[in-house]
Amino acid sequence: MTVTQASERTLPKDQSDSALLFQQANAEYDAGCFERALELFEAAIASGLSNEVVHNNKGAALDALGRGNEAVESYRRAVTLTPSYELAWHNLGNSLFNQEIYRDAARAYAKAIALNPQRLENISALARAYSKLGRKAKTRAVTDKLTQPAENEPLLLLVQAELYLAADAGPEAIRACEKYVLKHPEDPQGYASLGNAYHALGDYPRAIIEFERAVERSPRNTELWNSLGYSCFCANEFNRAIECFDRAISIDPKHKHAWYNKGYAMHGVDRLEEAVECYKQALAADPTDKVLWNNVGNALYNLGRYGESIPKFVTAIQVDPDYEIAWNNIGNALEKMELWAEAIPFHDRSLEIKPDFDYALYAKGVCKAATGDPEGGYDLILESLDLNPTYDEAWKARSRVARQLGRLDEALMSIEESLAVNPDFDQGWTDRGEILLHMGDIEGAQASFEAALVCLDTARSGYNAETTAFKRKGELLFRLGRYDESLEAFERAAEAGKIDAKMLSRIFLIRRILARPDVPDHVIRACELGSSQEAVAECASFLLDAGNWRMADKVLGLASIDEPNPELVLVKAKVMAYGGNLEGALALLRAHGPSLQVEKRDVFEGEVAESTGNHVLAEESYLRALSSTPSDLSAALSLARVRIKMGKHREAVEAADVAIGIDGREWEPYKAKADALSLLGKEDDAARLNAKARRLLAVTGLDFDSLAGVGRG
């Protein structure tokens, strides 16, 4: 904030009360006692002193107290009394500029320049106002007026360079900096300004060279190390960038921007835990920075700690209630927690503040689609893309909702638009492959999955070491039928101790396909570290299918069954049945009836009975399940399979038809019916159904050959 105090201090030559009050007011102002100065200026005016200088000086006191609107009134009063009072026009421009009223500020500066064309502060101020208004041509034209004076006052060259950058006149900025460096070759500021200019032009290697020259001349300058680090970061020299930020921090441990930029660098290379700590250090220096609070939230969000991220976004809003980005981010976190309806009001609040906020429109559209209004969600996503057609996430969201609506052609077009914007994003290629599979283009899908693999393999250094990357790579290799490599990728993710039930399912399915019934120690350790009931149930189920029920029982000890999930109870019951305690197994299922849901309990009882070879009891249980819940696909499918085992092939066909009627999009009912028909000697009908099952199975990334020898678990 730059408000110039009037130079006249003794306007009245007499010793009247008003003159004395005016002089006392100036003295108080010069001493920094702005409240007292304001009182005295007002007293002088009240006593009859009303001229341009006293109103200008009163405006300066008001500006110093942060009362910008009143300051503007005082300056306007001054120029009304004396329209040729150039200093008041300049101060009026400054006050308006500080209040972000740039158009009126530019008019005030232009008046000041007309009255005093030689005052360089007026020229540079007008250029800054034009740059804020986006009037680049005018910014450049005004900045050109500083060229001649700068020949005699070299520091003006750096001011001129800054203004040229604001006008997108990078080459002119560089020339101004080079002139300054020629005159002052040992001044680090010249090289720093050159670095800023090259950075603004996107020439990061040259910017690095200039910042290096600057720090050679001023090795204790934290701002220079910070600038050098940021250019290194933009040049993808991440480790060196972090070293530069550390150098700045070692000089000044409370340097907010160095901590912030280090956090940003850590965030950029997915070292998110460290990013959070860096942002916290920056916040210790300035707890009122809404952007920092938002960034801490973003880092926690990207770590999957959505609940923890929300209070950080809330704090950003407490700093600035109209911070639309933080409102939207709360909605995003709730969306990730699958609280879609709860997320919508936060996106709405963001849109109240900024109606054309494309990110909020797209996010609200995703939530609307998830809460049963895909058409409404689709329209919102289209609206966001009208505002920002280069946002790849919105194109991906459009693709997902189009798939939800059954519009596969639109889904494919949308994901391809996303890839046109960001061709290096592996998930986009994966999504494209999924869509092509559903459209029956298996070769095209395989090519997309291969492209996704290339993206993962060429990702920047440090990224491939992350668990998420290995999980994605494992899934892609699985889709391509490269099971050995897929297993290696999944198990490398498991070695980090970060494992979930879905990833375990893949590990164990691949081990079944490859006939590897063992469970590596690091997988069991990952289950123990995660100790989620889903993960433990998956591991125990695999061991059970491999015939190792004692080890399965041991693994089950990693999770409590006081409040178990259904899968955990089922596996525990199967283990008990394998151990010869069928009655105890059935009693366990019945004891947990409420948590299992009654209709599922019958299916589970059937599975336990079937696992011990008691097919009659299994058939009775599946029939009970279907009787209570006719839409239970798992019950119908299990009934068909157990009847095949019992030799009841015609009844198996009937049960498979029930399963197909419940959901004709699943491959397993068609396969079960084909197996029963084949056993009845109807090979042509069986072949036709097997072909349909193969097409549906291809969407999952499997084929019958892969499934050979894979157990039901």
N, C-alpha and C positions, 0 to 999 in steps of 0.2 A: 504494500500500500504506500503510495507516494503522494502526499499532499503537501504543497509548498506553502510555508508561512509567508505573509507579506513582509517585505523588507522595510517598509515605512514604519517607524516606531514613534515618531514625534510629530504627527500631523498638526495638531493645534499648537501654536507658539505661546498661547496664553496659559495661565495656570488655573484654568477653570476646573470645576469639579469633574466635568465630563472628560477633560483632557487627562487629568490625573488618574481617573478610573481606567481610561484607555491604556495609559502607560503601565499601570499596575497589572492590568490584564495581560499585557505582552510579557511582562516579567514572570508572571505565574505560568504562562504558557511555556516560556523558554525553560523554566524549571521543571516542566513536566507535570505541573499541577493543573490538569485540564478542566476538572470540575470547577475549581476556584476561578480559573481564567474565564470560563464561560459565564459564570455569575457576574464577573466584573465587566465583560463585554456587554452583557445585557443591561447592566446598571448604567453603563456609559450611554447606550442607545436610549434608555428610558429618560436619561437626564438631558437629552436633546442632541447628542452626537449621532448623526445619521449620514454617513458617507460610505463610499465604496470600500475603503480600507477596513473600517471597523466591521462591516458585514462580511468581508472576505476573511478577516481574522477570526470572527465568530464561527464561520463555516469550518475553518481549520480546527478549532477546538472541538466542534461537534464531530468532525471526522475522526479526531483522535479518540473520542469517546465511543466510536462505533455507531453513531447516530447519523447514518448516511443520508437518509431522506431529509432530515432537518438541515444537514449541511448543504445539500443541493439548493434548498430554499434560500439559504443565506447567500450563496454564491450568485444565484439568479437575481437576488435583490441588489447585489453589488454591481452586476453588469447592467441592470436596469437603470441604476443611478448614473453609471458611467460606462456606456457601451464600449469605450475604447480602452477599458482596463484589462489589458492582456493577461495579467497574472491571475485574475479571478476566472477568466475563461479557461485557463490552463487547469486551475484547481477544480473547477466545475467538471472538466473532462475527466480528471483523475477520480473524483468521487463517483461519477457515473460509471466509469470503467470498473472500479472496485465493487460496484453493485451489479456488474455484468449487464449494464444497460449500454451496450457497445455502440449502437447507432447514434444515440444522443451524445455519447462521449466523443465520437468522431466529429460530430458537428461542432462541439465546443472546441476541440483541438484545432479544427480548420479555422474557426474564428480567431483563435490565438495566433495561428500562423499568419493570417492575413494582417494582423496588427503588428507582429514581430517576426518577419520571415527568417531572421538570423538565429532565433532561439532553437537550438538543436533538440532540446527536450520535447518541444511541441511536435517536431517532425517525427522523432522516433515514437512518441506516444500515439500519433495519428496512424502510423504504420502498424503498431500493435493492435489498435482498435479495428483497423481494416482486416487484419489477419484473423481476429476473433470472429468477424462477420463473414469470413470465408471469401472476402473480396481480394483474391490473390493478385490480380492485375494491378489494382490500386495500391495494395501493399508494396508491390515491387516498384511501382512508379514513385511512390513517396520515398521509399528507401533509396532510390537512385539519387535523391537530393542530398543525401549525406556523403556522397562520394568526394566532392570537392573539399568540404570541411575536414574530412577524414585524412586528407593528405597532410594537413597541418596538426591534426590531433589523432594519432594512430589508434588510440583506444576506441575511437568511433568505428574503426574498421571491424572490430569484434561485435559491436552493436549492430552494424550494418549486416554482418554475416548472419547473426541471429534472425534478423528481420527477413533477410533473403530466404532463409530456411522456412520461415513461416509462410512465405509466398511461393514455396515449392521451386525456388530458383537456386537449386543446389550448386551448379557450376559457378554462379556469381558469388555465392557464399564462400566457396573454396578459394576463389580468386582474392576475395577480401581478406580471408585468413592468411593466405600466402603472402600478401603484401605486409601484413602485420608481422609474420614470422621473419621476413627479410629485414624489417626494421628492428625487431627484438628477438634474435635467434635463441636467446637463453631463457626467454619467458615461457614457462610451461603452459600458460593460458592460451597462447597462440596454437600450440600443438593440440591442446584439448579441444579448442574450437574447430580445428581441422578434423579431429576425430569425430566430433559431433556431426559435422557436415557429411563426411564419408558414411557414417552410420545411417544418417537420414536418407542417403542415396542407396542404401542397401549394400554398399561395398564394405563388408565387415572386415575382410583381411587388411584393407588399407586403413580402416578406422583403428584396428588393433595396433598397426605400426605407429600411427600418430599418438595414440594414448601411451604406448611404450616410451616414445620420446618424451612425453609429458612427465611420466613417473620417474624417468631417469633424472630429470631436472628437479623433481619435487617428490622424493620417495616417501615422504610422510604425509602426503596429501590423500586423505581417505576418499574424497570425491573422485579423484583420478583413478584410484584402484577400483572403485565401484564401477566407473564408466568402462574401464578396460575389461572388467569381468563381464559386464553386460554385452559388450561387443563379442567377446569370446563365446558367450552363451548363444548369441544369435548366429555365430559361425559354426555352431554344433561342436565347439571345443568345451565340452561340459566340465571335464575335470579341471581344466585350466581356469575356467570361469569360477569354479568353487574356490580354487586356490587364491584367486584375486579378491574375492569377497572375504575370505579368511584373512587376507593381508590387511584389508581395510578394517576388519573387526579387531585385529590384533592392535592396531593403532588406536582405535576408538571402539571399545567393547559395547558402547551404547549407540552405535551408528545404525539408526533405524533402517535406512534404505539398503545398507549392505546386508543386514539380516533378512530384510524382505526379499532382496534379489537372490540371496543364497537359498532361501526357502523356495522361491520360484524355480531356481535351477534344479533343486532337489525334486520338486514337484514334476518338472519336465522330464526327468529321467526315472520317474516312478519310485524314488526313494521317499515315499510319502510320510513315513514316521519321522524321518529327519526334517522333512519340510515343515511338519506341524511344530516341531521344536524351534525351528528358525523363526517361524511366524510369531510364536509366543515371545521370543526374545525381542522381536520388533515391536510387539504390543507392549512389552514392558517399558519401552522408550516412549510409546505414544498409544495409550489405551483408548483414545478417541478416534482411531483411524478405522472407519467403517469397512474400507477395502481389505484391510488386514484381517479383521474379524471374519469377513466373507471368505477370504482365502483359507483361513484355518478350517472353516466349515467345509470348503471344497476339498481340502486334503483329507479330512476325516470321511467325507462322502466317498471319495475315490478309493479309500481303504475299505469301503463297505460298512463303515461305522455310522450308519445313517442317523440313528437316534442321538449319537453324540454330536453330530454335525448341526442339528437343529438349534441347540442353545447358542451356538456361535453365530448363526444367521440372525437369531433373535437379538443378540447383542448389537449386531450391525444395524438392525432396525431401531434399536433404542438410541443409537447415536444419531441416526437419520431416519425418522419414520417414513419418509418418502423414497427410501432406497429400494427401488422396484426389483433390482437384481436379487437382493436378499429375500424379499417376499417370494419371488419365483423359486428360489433355491429351497426354501422350506417346503414348498409344494413338490419339488423334485425329490427331496428326501422322503417325504411321505409316500410318494408314488413308488419309490424303490422298496418301501416297507409294505407295499400292496394296499395302502390306505388311500385308494384313488378318490373316493368320495370326499374324504377329509382334505385331500390335496387341492381340490378345485377352488375353495374359497381363497386360498393363498395366491393361486394364479389369477383369480379375479381381482384381488387387491392390487397385484402387480399391474394388471391391465387398467385399473382405475387411475393409477398414477401415470402410466404410459400406454395409452390405447393402441399404439402401433408397435408394441413390444413383441416382435416376431417369436422370440424364444418362449414367451409365456403363452402365446396363442397355440404354438405347436404342443407345448407341455399339457395345456388344458385339453387339447384335442385327444392326446394319448389317454388322459384320465377319463374323458367322456366315453371313448371307445371301450375302455376297460370296465366301465360301470353300466354297460348295456345299451349304449347309444353310439354304435360305430358310425352311423351316417352323420350324426352331429359332430363327432370327433373328426371325421374325414373332412368335413367342411372347414373346421377350424384349422386343420393342418394345411389345407389348400390356401386359406387366407394368409397363414404365416409364410408360405412359399411365394405368394404374390409380393409380399414385402421383402423377402430375402430368398431369391431363387438359388443362392449359392450355399445354403445351409444343408450340409449333407445329412445331419441327424434328422431334419424334418423330412427329407426324401425317404430316409429309411423308415421313419414312422408312417409315412404315407403308404409305403410298401407293405408294412405289417398290417395296417388296418384294411388295405385293399385285399390282402389274403384272408383277413377275418370276414370280409364281405363276399369272398369267393370270386373276386375279380383278379384272376391270376395274371392276365395280360397287363393290367395297370400296375400290379405289384412288381412285375418284371421290369416294366418301363421305369418305375420309380427307383428301384434299387440300382438300375443302370445309370440313372441321372445322379444318384448319390456317388457312384463310383467315378463318374466323369469329374465330379468335384474333388473327390479324395480317392484316387486309384490305389493308394497304398494301404488302405484299411482292410485288414484281413476279414473282419466280421461282415463287411459288405459283400465280399466275394463268397463267403460262406452262405449268407442269406440268398444270394443269387443261385447258388447251387441247390439250396433247399427248394426254391421255387421251381427250378427246372426239373428237379426230381418229381415234384407234384404234377408237372405238366407232361411227364413221361420222357423227357429228354435226358436220359441217363448219361450219355457221352458229354453233353454240354455241362451237366452238373459236375461230372468228374473234372472237367477242365477248370471250372470255377473253383473247386476245392484245391486243385493244384495251384491256381493263382493265389489263393489265400495262403497256402504254405510258403510260396515265394515271398509274400509280404512279411510273414513272420520271420523268415530266415534272413531277410535283409533289413529288419528293423534296427534302429540305432543301438549302439553299444549299451549294454546294461539292461535293455528291455527284455531280451530273450531269457535272461536269468530269472525273471519273475515267474511266480507260480501261475499267474493267469495265462501267460504266453504258452507255458508247457501244457496247460489244460486245453487251450485252443488247438495247439498243435496235435495233441493226442486225439482230439475229436476229429480233426481233419484226416489224419492218417487212418483212423478207424473207418471213416467214410470211404476212403480209398482202398480199403481192404488190406492195408499194410499193417497187420496186427502186431508184429514184433516191434516195429518202430513206435506204434501207438502206445503199446504197453510201457515201453521205455520212457516215453514222454510223460505219461500219467504218473508213473512211479517216481520220476524225478520231481514232479510237483509234490508227491506224497512225502518225499524226503524232507521237504521244507516244513513238514508237520501241519500244513494247511490242507485239510482234506474234507470233503463233504460226501454225503451219501450218493449223490449223482456220480461223482468221480469214482467212488468205490464200485458202484454198479458197473461202470465201464471196465475197471481193472479186473473185476472178477469175471465179467462176461468174456473178456479177451482171454483170461486164463483158462476158462472153460473151453473156448474155441481152440486154443493151443494145447489143450490137454495138460495143463500145468496146475495140478491141484494144491500146490503149496501156497502158503501166504508168507511173503518176506517179512522179516522182523520189522523193517521200517514202516511197513503198512500197518502192522499191529500197533507200533509205537504211535503212528499218526492217529489211529483210532483212540488210543489212550489219551493223547494230548487233546484231541478234539472232544472226546468222550460224549459226542452227541449220540442220542439213542438210535437215530437213523444210521449213522456210520457203524456203530457196534452191531446193529441188526444185520446190515449188509455183510459184514465180515463173518459173523457167526453163521449166516445162511449159506455163504460160500463153503465154509468148512464143513457144514452139515451135508451139503450136496456132494462134497468130496469124500464123505464117509467118516470124517474125523469129528464125531459128535462130542468127544471128551474135550478136544481143543475148543470147539464151538462153545461148550458150557463155560470153559475158562474165560473166553473172550466176553461172554455175556456178563461176567462179573465186573466188567469195566463200567457198566451203566446200571443205575438203579431202576427197579421196576415198580417202585412205589406209585408213581404216576406215569405208567409207560405209554408209549405209542403202540398202535395195533401191531405193527410189524415186529416189534420187540417181543410182545407177548406171544405172537405166533411162533417165532423162532424158538423162544424158550419152551413153548409147549412141544414143538417138534423134537427138541433135544431130550425132553423128558420121555417122549414116546420112544425115541431111539434107544433110550436107556432102559426100556421095558416098562415104563410107568404110564401106560395109555390112559388109565383112569385119572391119574394125577394131572396129565396134560389136559384132558377134557375139563376137569374141575378148575384148572387155572383159567381156561378160556371163559368158562361160565362165571367165575369170580370177577372177571374184568369185563363182563358183558356191557355195562354202561359206557365204558371208555372205548370199547370195540364197535359199538353200535350192534344192535341185536341181529340185523340182517347180515352183517359181516361175520359175526360170531359163528353162524352156521357154516359159512364158506371156510372159515379157519378150521373148524372142527373136521370138515371134510378133508382139508389138506393134511391135517395131522394124522387122521385115520389112513389116508392114502399113502402117506410117507412110511407107514408101518406095514403096508400091504393089505390093510383091511378095507377092501374095495366096496364091500356091501355097506358098511357103516358110512364110508365116504359118499356113496351114491345117495343114501338117505339124507345126509346132511346137505348136499347140493340141492336136492329136491325141496327140502324145507326152505332153503335160502331163496330159491326161485318162487316158491309159493308165497312167501312173505314180500318179496321184491321182484316182480316179474321182469324188471328192466336191469337186473344185475348181470352184466356181461360176464364177469369172472365166474359166477355160479354156473351159467349156461355152458361156457367153454370148458370148465372143469368137469361138468357132468358128461359132456361129449367125450372127453379124454378118458375118464375113468370107465365109461361104458365100452370103449374100444379095448381097454385092458381086460374087461370082464367078458369080451367076446360078443357083446350086445351091439352088433354093428348097425342094424337098422335103427335101433333106439338112439345110437350115437349120431346118426345122420339127422334124426329129428332134433336132438339137442343142439347140434351145430347150426341147423336152420334157425332155431330160436336165437342163437348168438348172432347170426348174420342179420336177423331182423332187428336186434337191439342196436347194432352198430355195424353197418356194411362197409365202413372205411378201414376196419382192422383186418390184418392179414390172417391172424390165427384161426378164426372160425372157418375160413375157406380151406385152410390147410387141414384142420380137423375133419371137415366133411370129406375132403379129398382122400384122406387116409382111410376113413370108414368105407367110402365107395370103392376104393381099391381093394379092400379086404372082401367086399361083396362081389368082386370081379368086374366092376364097371369102370374099366381103365380109361375109356375115352372121357367120361364125365369127370373122372379124377384128374386127368391131365389138364382139362379145361380149367378146373378150379385151382389146380396147382399153379397154372400160368397167372391167374388173377392174383393169387396169394404172392407170387414172386414179384409182380409189379408193385403191389402195396408194400411188400417187405423192402424193396429197393429204396423206398423213401427213408427208411431207418438206417440205411447204410449197410445192411446185411443181405445175405442170400442163404438159400437152403444148405449149400455146401459148408458155409461158415458155421451153421447151426448144428451140423452133424455131431452128435455126441454131447451136445450141450443139454444139461439137465433142466428141469422145470424151474429151478431156483433162479 
